[in-house]
Amino acid sequence: MHRRPSGNGLSGRFIVLDGPDGCGKSTQVNLLAEHLRSQGNQVVCTADPGGTRIGNQIRRLLKYDADGHMDVRTEVMLFMASRAQLASEVIGPALQAGKTVLCDRYISATCAYQGSSGYDTEQIIELGRLAVGTVWPDVTIILDLPVEEGLLRAGRKPGQKTLVNHKHAGQSHLFENAAVDRFDSRPLDYHRKVRKEFLRLPDYYPGFVRIVDASQRDIQGVHTSVVEVISGWAKAHSPSSDS
């Protein structure tokens, strides 16, 4: 795909923020969007799965509405279907127009979550390329924090039964109106595997991947670290830095 980077090097670039549940991705996407707009970038924010009418229907099925056990292969295919629509309808056109795209989760999330359920990560990446073509992130930032802290932030009480073993588990949360979905509600051991998979991403995931510590820090401090990573990448990839 032909992109048109300009200005601070982030126009026409695709940036993904990902990480374990409760890591603060959505907050950091919003803060980063404000920062980039203040520098003159046109910014499009989106989320995965979802971001389109069709994608939002798939998201609802994946997270809340599935009736019965869903095979991990079905999960992978549904996530990829949502991304195919998102890449075609939102991300691709925005990049072509020279806008900066920020996305809350992407194929990196499937590597972590479905990879933790036993799906081969190489196959996930292969399927991802089939789904989105060349619409792949320039920068992927993983916001890392301990599993217990993340689940508390997401509204899950210590020792709370999960949807896996208790049909009413979603009724009691730390924060008012918090909703535990099919993935949030899985056992702690599963979420620990997910975190490990996220931390492994720099070893094999295509593109530029960096881990940012999101634990025991104020929101602004995490934002500063995110901006530093992205600014460093942009500087290294600016035309003046090319040999």
PyMOL commands that set and color helices and strands:
alter all, ss='L'
color gray80, all
select helices_A, chain A and resi 25-38+53-65+72-96+107-113+121-132+147-154+169-171+188-204+219-236+239-241
alter helices_A, ss='H'
color red, helices_A
select strands_A, chain A and resi 14-18+43-47+100-104+139-144+208-213
alter strands_A, ss='S'
color yellow, strands_A
deselect
rebuild
show_as cartoon
